[in-house]
Amino acid sequence: MGLYEYMMLPEEEQWNNLWQNGTFLTHHIETTKKYSLYALYDFFVEVQLDPSISKIVGKRHFKAGETLDKYAGDIDINNF
């Protein structure tokens, strides 16, 4: 499945697909936010968590770019 097909899935199916098929890569922690990065098929999914309420507050998907830059040094993206 490609990124476009994934984005066309209903939200609940996107989450189910991520939990069933995604590979956790790393965390990135900021002052008020925590991010978890997953590899899924040929793209990445970043899950945003709010540690103050211990809940997921969002996600975004991408192949490369600025969003992936904050994980530089934590993972070798060439393996995914």
Buried (B, 14 or more C-beta within 10 A) or exposed (E): EEBEEBEEEEEEEBBEBBEEEBEEBEEBEEEEBBBBBBBBBEBBBBBBBEEEEEEEEEBEBEEEEEBBEEBEEEBEBEEB
